[in-house]
Amino acid sequence: MIIKKLQINGFGNIEEKEIELEKGINLIYGVNESGKSTIASFLKCVFYGINKNKAGNEFSEYELRKPWRNAEFSGKVEYELEGKKYTVFREFNRNNAKVFD
């Protein structure tokens, strides 16, 4: 799988952010608390969903990743797999995912 583009509408402290990735290795860097781990979590949650269970923690993953402001809690990832292009869009409030080819 080759991830081409991320569109984060609202996820944690990130909102209305589009990231285009180049062929090969891409490096995401920044100072502490700038959103690097949030981007990694966004990728995982777009593909696998977001956990609303606290599982003994003070907050669930859902509560931790809700947008800090009034942004739409959603996003999409465009990727290529075996030569075909796909887009997965997820609305985290509804835990609703749609995949387009």
C-alpha positions in Angstrom: 0.0 0.0 0.0 1.2 3.5 -0.9 -0.4 6.3 1.0 -0.7 9.4 -1.3 -2.7 12.0 0.6 -4.2 12.7 4.0 -7.1 15.1 4.5 -7.8 15.8 8.2 -11.0 17.8 8.7 -10.7 17.6 12.5 -8.7 15.2 14.7 -7.2 16.3 18.0 -5.4 19.6 17.6 -5.3 19.3 13.8 -8.0 20.7 11.6 -8.4 21.5 7.9 -5.0 20.0 7.1 -4.0 18.3 3.8 -0.8 16.4 3.5 0.5 15.1 0.2 3.1 12.4 0.3 5.7 11.7 -2.3 6.8 8.4 -3.7 9.4 6.7 -1.5 10.1 7.6 2.2 8.4 10.6 3.7 9.5 12.1 7.0 7.1 14.0 9.2 8.9 16.0 11.8 8.3 18.9 14.2 8.8 20.2 17.7 7.1 18.4 20.6 3.3 18.7 20.7 3.1 19.7 17.1 0.9 16.8 16.0 3.2 14.0 14.7 1.7 11.3 16.9 -1.8 12.7 16.2 -1.2 12.2 12.4 0.0 8.6 13.1 -3.2 8.0 15.3 -5.3 9.5 12.5 -4.0 7.0 10.0 -4.7 4.1 12.3 -8.2 5.3 13.2 -9.2 6.0 9.5 -8.4 2.4 8.6 -9.4 0.5 11.7 -11.9 2.8 13.6 -11.6 4.6 16.9 -12.1 3.0 20.3 -14.8 4.5 22.6 -13.9 2.1 25.4 -11.9 3.5 28.3 -10.5 0.1 29.1 -9.4 1.3 32.6 -8.0 4.6 31.4 -9.3 8.0 32.3 -10.2 8.8 28.7 -11.0 6.7 25.6 -9.1 7.1 22.4 -12.3 8.7 21.0 -12.4 11.4 23.8 -8.7 12.1 23.4 -8.8 12.6 19.6 -12.0 14.7 19.3 -11.3 18.0 17.7 -10.2 20.7 20.1 -12.4 23.3 18.4 -15.6 22.9 16.3 -14.2 21.1 13.3 -15.9 18.1 11.7 -14.5 15.0 13.3 -13.6 13.2 10.1 -11.0 12.8 7.4 -9.9 10.8 4.4 -6.8 9.0 3.1 -6.0 8.4 -0.6 -3.9 5.4 -1.3 -2.8 3.0 -4.0 -2.9 -0.8 -3.7 -1.8 -3.2 -6.4 -2.0 -0.4 -9.0 -5.5 0.6 -8.1 -6.4 4.0 -6.4 -8.7 4.1 -3.4 -10.0 6.7 -1.0 -11.3 5.8 2.5 -13.4 8.5 4.3 -14.3 8.1 7.9 -16.7 10.1 10.1 -15.5 9.4 13.6 -18.7 10.5 15.4 -20.6 7.9 13.6 -17.7 5.4 13.2 -18.8 5.3 9.6 -16.2 4.4 6.9 -16.7 4.6 3.1 -14.1 3.3 0.6 -14.2 4.5 -3.0 -12.2 3.2 -5.9 
